[in-house]
Amino acid sequence: MGKGHADISRRSLLAGAIAVAGAAATGTTAAAATPSRGQVPALWHEFVRTPFTHPQIPYVGRAGHRLGAARLPRRPVVADVTAYGAVGDGTTDCAPAINRAIAAAGRAGGGTVTIPPGTFRIDGLIHIGYDNVVLRGAGSDRTTLYATKNLTELIGVYGSRYGGTKSSWSWAGGLIWLAPKARWDSLVAAIRAQAWPFEGWTGNRRDEWETLTTVSPARQGSWTVTVADARRLRPGRLVLLRLADDAGHTLLEHMSGGGPGPQAYSWDDKTKLTSYVPYEWPVRIARVAGRKVTFERPLPLDVRPEWDPRLTTHVRELTGAGVEGLTLQAIETPQSQHLLDKGYNGVAFQCAYDCWADDVVVRHVDNGFGLVAASSCTLRRTRVAGRGSHHPYFCREGSHDNLIEDFTIEQRTVPAPPNTQLHGINVEGLSSYNVWSRGEMQMGTFDSHRGLPFANVRTDITVNNNGRHGGDAIAGPLFGARFTHWNLRVTNGRAGLMKIDGLAPYSATVGINEVTEFDQIDVPDFTGDLHSRLELYGTTDAVRPRNLYEAQRGL
């Protein structure tokens, strides 16, 4: 999969894309465009000519579990929680029994742990820390886990490593928590010792890694790199591509698209942002041929010598694990004041790769579904419901290549208490190449908590845009380069964080109904020409292809 792979892929991409676009291009003007008579924007024609290096649109065609596989694995049943003492009567604490069943599946080398129909009370959290273990209920409308305690009660107070009185349970952890056992144990120990940890791929102090090899210069979009020493590399191995910034912050400028605006930006005082660097991108190796190493995805950024590029080890990942077919309902309590969440959180993926959730509902939670240093995961047919959430979905701490599709954020069932906050689908902390597709957001917004997320896609989403973005000023810009918003239906006509041609550098807004600024003014972080594109503005469901992710998959 060297040069020949790239040539074959480019030819097949171009041929397929032209066919898809040509079949859809039945309309000729924005005014004439209707859902049945769509229009293909110039940006799409440009993209299919340079799919891996387009300046405004990222290539996300391989986002998600196993490169976006349509079918999730069906592992054989190895345990039923009732055999370990769980009783679906709504009153018996079943958390110990469920965790015992999960541990037994882990010892067996993986498999499915089933939960029959019923309501199973859990007074503790559920931890999935073993590869290839799937926790499966009988369906989100038939199996309920009723959670009575929060993470503060179960683990302890979790303060922010950046200081102050903020609760890190406002953006971390879940009452169903998928994380490799050793990593999870170390996190819990650090929290209980009040030694607030880093949460990512290289440990609590970011020092649990070693160099496998250095990497020669390469361009964004390349599939193959040349390494100094390939002896420790093999197909199927998960490695980290590690890029450090230099004194001139040229890596951060590159993530922002480069040019005068990012060059003039003040980076040195953005200490929260600079704490996220180095950029760490987990990826599986597809092929090793001499010193040539081919990845399963194209490079997300340039690889330049001034950024000390190398492939490294990392803490052991969780892979092949999932949760399916259940509702996690927390005991109903009022939503906490902003940044003081107690941790009635839903499902969290941490240091997880090729994991998933399918047909899962969370209700009455502080925070819904979380991706924390998680990559290549799929969240499919998920729903956040109940009294209202701080972060219905959060994606942070260097999470990449994830797919969230067929998702719903329901309207809250009770009014929001004073001094609470609503975000929506969040992305932050150098997270990149993530996709939100086919969503219905009855409340919330397209939240960035700063931290320079870049190259993320939101496509084919209906949103009642009533949330607000968050993020400390020291976390840097709201957006890096190559954000794409494609086919959006904004039901309340509010522009903030939807129409981003005046906010995000080297980005694109395509196929959005007419919107206006009110109740939130988002100021661009970079001066000058943002080189951002706007097409098919003032239309509804007119753009073809309708779903950018599916079109890229279809190539």
Residue pairs with C-beta under 8 A, 6 or more apart in sequence:
1 223
1 224
1 286
1 287
1 294
2 224
2 289
2 292
2 294
3 224
5 223
5 224
5 294
6 222
6 223
6 224
9 223
10 51
12 555
13 48
13 51
13 555
14 48
14 49
16 554
16 555
17 44
17 47
17 48
17 51
17 551
17 555
18 48
20 545
20 551
20 554
20 555
21 40
21 44
21 45
21 48
21 544
21 545
22 40
24 38
24 40
24 544
24 545
24 546
25 38
25 39
25 40
25 544
26 37
26 38
26 544
27 33
27 34
27 37
27 38
27 39
27 542
28 39
29 39
30 39
30 536
30 537
30 538
30 539
30 542
32 39
33 39
33 536
33 539
33 542
33 543
34 541
34 542
35 540
35 541
35 542
37 542
38 541
38 542
38 543
38 544
38 546
39 536
39 539
39 542
39 543
39 544
40 543
40 544
40 545
41 510
41 511
41 535
41 536
41 543
42 535
43 56
43 57
43 508
43 510
43 533
43 535
44 544
44 545
44 551
46 54
47 54
47 57
48 555
51 59
51 61
51 552
51 555
52 59
52 220
52 221
52 222
52 298
53 219
53 220
53 221
54 482
55 257
55 481
55 482
55 506
55 531
56 481
56 482
56 484
56 506
56 507
56 508
56 531
56 532
56 533
57 482
57 484
57 508
57 548
58 432
58 433
58 455
58 456
58 457
58 482
58 484
59 221
59 298
59 433
59 552
60 401
60 433
60 434
60 435
60 455
60 457
60 548
60 549
60 552
61 68
61 549
61 552
61 553
61 555
62 68
62 296
62 297
62 401
63 376
63 401
63 402
63 403
63 433
63 434
63 435
63 549
64 376
64 377
64 378
64 401
64 402
64 403
64 405
64 435
65 72
65 354
65 355
65 356
65 376
65 377
65 378
65 403
66 354
66 376
67 296
67 297
67 376
68 378
68 403
68 553
72 322
72 324
72 356
72 358
72 378
72 380
73 134
73 320
73 322
74 112
75 110
75 111
75 112
75 132
75 133
75 134
76 111
76 112
77 111
77 112
77 113
77 114
78 104
78 105
78 108
78 110
78 111
78 112
78 113
79 101
79 102
79 104
79 105
79 108
79 111
79 112
79 113
79 114
80 101
80 113
80 114
80 115
80 116
81 94
81 97
81 98
81 101
81 113
81 114
81 115
81 116
81 120
82 88
82 97
82 116
83 101
84 97
84 98
84 100
84 101
84 104
85 94
85 96
85 97
85 100
86 92
86 94
86 97
86 98
86 101
86 115
86 120
87 94
87 120
88 94
88 115
88 116
88 117
88 118
88 119
88 120
88 143
89 118
89 119
89 121
90 118
90 119
90 120
90 121
90 146
91 121
92 120
92 121
93 121
93 122
93 123
93 124
94 120
94 121
94 122
94 145
95 122
95 123
95 124
95 125
95 126
96 124
98 113
98 115
98 120
98 122
98 126
98 135
98 145
99 124
99 126
99 127
101 113
102 113
102 126
102 127
102 128
102 129
102 130
102 133
102 135
103 130
105 111
105 112
105 113
105 130
105 133
106 129
106 130
106 131
106 133
106 181
109 132
110 130
110 131
110 132
110 133
110 320
111 132
111 133
111 134
112 133
112 134
112 135
112 136
113 133
113 134
113 135
113 136
114 136
114 137
114 138
115 135
115 136
115 137
115 138
115 143
115 145
115 326
116 138
116 143
117 137
117 138
117 139
117 142
117 143
118 143
118 144
119 144
119 146
120 143
120 144
120 145
120 146
121 146
121 148
122 145
122 146
122 147
122 148
122 175
123 148
123 149
124 149
124 154
125 147
125 151
125 154
125 155
125 174
125 175
125 176
125 177
126 135
126 145
126 175
126 176
126 177
127 177
127 179
127 181
127 184
128 135
128 176
128 177
128 178
128 179
128 318
128 321
128 323
129 178
129 179
129 180
129 181
129 184
129 318
130 181
130 318
130 321
131 318
131 319
131 320
131 321
132 319
132 320
132 321
133 320
133 321
134 321
134 322
134 323
134 324
135 176
135 322
135 323
135 324
135 326
136 322
136 323
136 324
136 325
136 326
137 143
137 145
137 324
137 325
137 326
137 327
138 325
138 326
139 325
139 326
139 359
140 325
140 326
140 327
140 359
140 360
140 361
140 383
141 327
142 325
143 325
143 326
143 327
144 326
144 327
144 328
144 329
145 175
145 176
145 326
145 327
145 328
145 329
146 329
146 331
147 175
147 328
147 329
147 330
147 331
147 344
148 331
150 169
150 330
150 342
150 343
150 344
150 345
150 366
151 158
151 169
151 173
151 175
151 342
151 343
151 344
151 345
152 158
152 167
152 169
152 342
152 343
153 342
154 343
155 173
155 188
155 191
155 192
155 343
156 191
156 192
156 194
157 167
157 194
158 167
158 168
158 169
158 172
158 173
158 191
158 196
158 343
159 165
159 166
159 167
159 168
159 194
159 196
160 166
160 167
160 168
160 196
161 168
161 196
161 197
161 198
162 272
162 472
165 340
166 339
166 340
167 336
167 339
167 340
167 341
167 342
167 343
168 196
169 341
169 342
169 343
169 345
169 366
169 367
170 338
170 339
170 340
170 341
170 366
170 367
170 390
170 391
171 367
171 370
171 391
171 394
171 396
172 199
172 345
172 348
172 370
172 372
173 343
173 345
173 348
173 370
174 345
174 346
174 347
174 348
174 367
174 370
175 328
175 330
175 343
175 344
175 345
175 346
175 347
175 365
176 323
176 328
176 346
176 347
176 348
177 184
177 347
177 348
177 350
178 318
178 321
178 322
178 323
178 347
178 348
178 349
178 350
178 352
178 355
179 187
179 318
179 348
179 349
179 350
179 351
179 352
180 315
180 316
180 317
180 318
180 351
180 352
182 315
182 316
183 203
183 315
183 316
183 318
183 350
183 351
184 350
186 197
186 203
186 204
187 197
187 199
187 204
187 350
190 196
190 197
190 204
191 197
195 204
197 203
197 204
197 205
198 204
198 205
198 206
199 350
199 372
199 373
199 397
200 206
200 280
200 351
200 372
200 373
200 397
200 398
201 209
201 240
201 280
201 282
201 314
201 315
201 317
201 351
201 373
201 398
202 208
202 209
202 240
202 280
202 312
202 314
202 315
203 209
203 315
208 314
208 315
209 240
209 242
209 312
209 313
209 314
210 312
210 313
211 310
211 311
211 312
212 229
212 232
212 233
212 239
212 310
212 311
212 312
212 313
213 227
213 228
213 229
213 230
213 232
213 233
213 310
213 311
214 227
214 228
214 308
214 309
214 310
215 225
215 226
215 227
215 228
215 241
215 303
215 309
215 310
215 311
216 225
216 226
216 227
216 228
216 303
217 302
217 303
217 304
217 305
217 309
218 224
218 225
218 226
218 299
218 302
218 303
219 299
219 302
219 303
220 298
220 299
220 300
220 301
220 302
221 298
221 299
222 298
222 299
223 294
223 295
223 297
223 298
223 299
224 292
224 293
224 294
224 295
225 292
225 293
225 295
225 299
225 303
226 291
226 292
226 293
227 233
227 291
227 293
227 311
228 291
229 291
230 288
230 290
230 291
230 293
233 239
233 285
233 288
233 293
233 311
234 285
234 288
235 285
235 286
235 287
235 288
236 284
236 285
237 284
237 285
238 282
238 283
238 284
238 285
238 314
238 317
238 319
238 353
239 282
239 283
239 284
239 285
239 311
239 312
239 313
239 314
240 280
240 281
240 282
240 311
240 312
240 313
240 314
241 280
241 281
241 283
241 299
241 303
241 309
241 310
241 311
242 278
242 279
242 280
242 308
242 309
242 310
242 311
242 312
243 251
243 278
243 279
243 281
243 301
243 303
243 307
243 308
243 309
244 251
244 277
244 278
244 307
244 308
245 251
245 252
245 274
245 277
245 278
245 307
246 306
246 307
249 267
249 268
250 304
250 306
250 307
251 277
251 279
251 301
251 307
252 262
252 267
252 273
252 277
252 452
252 476
253 262
253 263
253 265
254 301
254 302
254 304
255 279
255 301
255 430
255 452
255 454
255 480
255 481
256 262
256 265
256 452
256 454
256 477
256 480
256 481
256 505
256 506
256 526
257 480
257 481
257 482
257 505
257 506
257 531
259 505
259 528
259 529
259 531
260 527
260 528
261 505
261 526
261 527
261 528
261 529
261 530
262 505
262 526
264 526
264 527
264 528
265 477
265 525
265 526
267 273
267 274
267 476
268 274
269 474
270 473
270 474
270 475
270 476
271 474
272 450
272 451
272 472
272 474
272 475
272 476
273 450
273 451
273 452
273 474
273 475
273 476
276 397
276 398
276 429
276 430
276 451
276 452
277 430
279 301
279 398
279 430
280 314
280 398
281 300
281 375
281 398
281 400
281 432
282 314
282 317
282 353
282 375
282 376
282 400
283 295
283 296
283 297
284 295
284 296
285 293
285 294
285 295
285 296
286 294
286 295
286 296
287 293
287 294
288 294
293 311
297 401
297 433
300 400
300 432
300 433
300 455
303 309
314 351
315 351
317 351
317 352
317 353
318 351
318 352
318 353
318 355
319 352
319 353
319 354
319 355
320 354
320 355
321 352
321 355
322 355
322 356
322 357
322 358
323 347
323 356
323 357
323 358
323 360
324 356
324 357
324 358
324 359
324 360
325 358
325 359
325 360
326 359
326 360
326 361
327 360
327 361
327 362
327 363
328 346
328 347
328 360
328 361
328 362
328 363
328 365
329 362
329 363
329 364
329 386
330 344
330 362
330 363
330 364
330 365
330 386
331 344
331 364
332 364
332 386
332 387
333 342
333 344
333 364
333 387
334 387
334 417
335 366
335 387
335 388
335 389
335 390
335 416
335 417
335 420
336 342
336 366
336 390
336 420
337 417
337 418
337 419
337 420
338 390
338 419
338 420
338 421
339 421
341 366
341 367
341 390
342 366
343 366
344 364
344 365
344 366
345 365
345 366
345 367
345 368
345 370
346 362
346 365
346 367
346 368
346 369
346 370
346 384
347 357
347 360
347 362
347 368
347 369
347 370
347 382
348 369
348 370
348 371
348 372
349 355
349 357
349 370
349 371
349 372
349 374
349 377
350 370
350 372
350 373
350 374
351 372
351 373
351 374
352 374
352 375
352 377
353 374
353 375
353 376
353 377
354 376
354 377
355 374
355 377
356 377
356 378
356 379
356 380
357 369
357 378
357 379
357 380
357 382
358 378
358 380
358 381
358 382
359 380
359 381
359 382
360 369
360 379
360 381
360 382
360 383
361 382
361 383
361 384
361 385
362 368
362 369
362 382
362 383
362 384
362 385
362 386
363 384
363 385
363 386
364 386
364 387
365 384
365 386
365 389
366 389
366 390
367 389
367 390
367 391
367 392
367 394
368 382
368 384
368 389
368 391
368 392
368 393
368 394
368 409
369 379
369 382
369 384
369 392
369 393
369 394
369 404
370 391
370 393
370 394
370 395
370 396
371 377
371 394
371 395
371 396
371 399
371 402
371 431
371 434
372 394
372 396
372 397
372 399
373 397
373 398
373 399
374 399
374 402
375 399
375 400
375 401
375 402
376 400
376 401
376 402
377 402
377 403
378 402
378 403
378 404
378 405
379 393
379 402
379 403
379 404
379 405
379 407
380 403
380 405
380 406
381 406
381 407
382 404
382 406
382 407
382 408
383 407
383 408
383 409
383 410
384 392
384 393
384 408
384 409
384 410
385 408
385 410
385 413
386 410
386 412
386 413
387 412
387 413
387 414
388 412
388 413
388 414
388 416
388 420
388 422
388 443
389 409
389 422
390 420
390 421
390 422
390 423
391 423
391 426
391 447
392 409
392 423
392 424
392 425
392 444
393 404
393 407
393 409
393 424
393 425
393 426
393 436
394 423
394 426
394 428
395 402
395 425
395 426
395 427
395 428
395 431
395 434
395 453
396 426
396 427
396 428
396 429
396 431
396 449
396 451
397 429
397 431
398 429
398 430
398 431
399 429
399 431
399 434
400 431
400 432
400 433
400 434
401 432
401 433
401 434
402 434
402 435
403 434
403 435
403 437
403 549
404 425
404 434
404 435
404 436
404 437
404 439
405 435
405 436
405 437
405 438
405 439
405 549
406 437
406 438
406 439
407 425
407 436
407 438
407 439
407 440
408 439
408 440
408 441
408 442
409 424
409 425
409 439
409 440
409 441
409 442
409 443
409 444
410 442
410 443
411 442
411 443
411 464
412 443
416 422
421 468
421 470
422 443
422 444
422 445
422 466
422 467
422 468
423 444
423 445
423 447
423 449
423 467
423 468
423 469
423 470
424 441
424 443
424 444
424 445
424 446
424 447
424 463
424 467
425 436
425 439
425 441
425 444
425 445
425 446
425 447
425 458
426 447
426 448
426 449
426 470
427 434
427 447
427 448
427 449
427 453
427 456
428 448
428 449
428 450
428 451
428 453
428 471
428 475
429 449
429 451
429 453
429 475
430 451
430 452
430 453
430 454
431 451
431 453
431 456
432 453
432 454
432 455
432 456
432 480
433 455
433 456
434 456
434 457
435 456
435 457
435 458
435 459
435 549
436 457
436 458
436 459
436 461
437 457
437 458
437 459
437 460
437 461
437 547
437 549
437 550
438 459
438 460
438 461
438 547
439 458
439 460
439 461
439 462
439 463
440 461
440 462
441 461
441 462
441 463
441 464
441 465
442 464
443 464
443 466
443 467
444 463
444 464
444 465
444 466
444 467
445 463
445 465
445 466
445 467
445 468
445 469
445 496
445 497
445 498
446 458
446 463
446 465
446 485
446 497
446 498
447 467
447 468
447 469
447 470
447 497
448 469
448 471
448 478
448 479
448 497
449 469
449 470
449 471
449 475
450 470
450 471
450 472
450 473
450 475
450 476
450 477
450 478
451 471
451 475
451 476
452 476
452 477
452 479
452 480
453 479
453 480
453 483
454 479
454 480
454 481
454 482
454 483
455 480
455 481
455 482
455 483
456 483
456 484
457 483
457 484
457 485
457 486
457 548
457 549
458 484
458 485
458 486
458 488
459 484
459 485
459 486
459 487
459 547
459 548
459 549
460 486
460 487
460 546
460 547
460 548
461 487
461 488
461 489
462 488
462 489
462 491
463 488
463 489
463 490
463 491
463 498
464 491
464 492
465 490
465 491
465 492
465 494
465 495
465 496
465 497
465 498
465 515
466 492
466 494
468 520
469 478
469 496
469 497
469 520
469 522
471 478
476 525
477 525
477 526
478 503
478 504
478 522
478 525
479 500
479 503
479 504
479 505
479 507
479 525
480 504
480 505
481 504
481 505
481 506
481 507
482 506
482 507
483 500
483 504
483 507
483 508
484 507
484 508
484 509
484 510
484 548
485 498
485 499
485 500
485 508
485 509
485 510
485 512
486 508
486 510
486 511
486 543
486 547
486 548
487 510
487 511
487 512
487 541
487 543
487 546
487 547
487 548
488 498
488 509
488 511
488 512
488 513
489 513
489 540
489 541
490 498
490 512
490 513
490 515
493 513
493 514
493 515
493 516
494 515
494 516
494 517
494 518
494 519
494 520
495 515
495 516
495 517
495 518
496 517
496 519
496 520
496 521
496 522
497 503
497 520
497 522
498 509
498 512
498 515
499 509
499 512
499 515
499 534
499 537
500 507
500 509
500 532
501 507
501 508
501 509
501 530
501 532
501 533
501 534
502 524
502 530
502 532
503 522
503 524
503 530
503 532
504 530
504 532
505 526
505 530
505 531
505 532
506 530
506 531
506 532
507 530
507 532
507 533
508 532
508 533
508 534
508 535
509 532
509 533
509 534
509 535
509 537
510 533
510 534
510 535
510 536
510 543
510 548
511 535
511 536
511 539
511 541
511 542
511 543
512 536
512 537
512 538
512 539
513 538
513 539
513 540
514 537
514 538
524 530
535 543
536 542
536 543
545 551
545 554
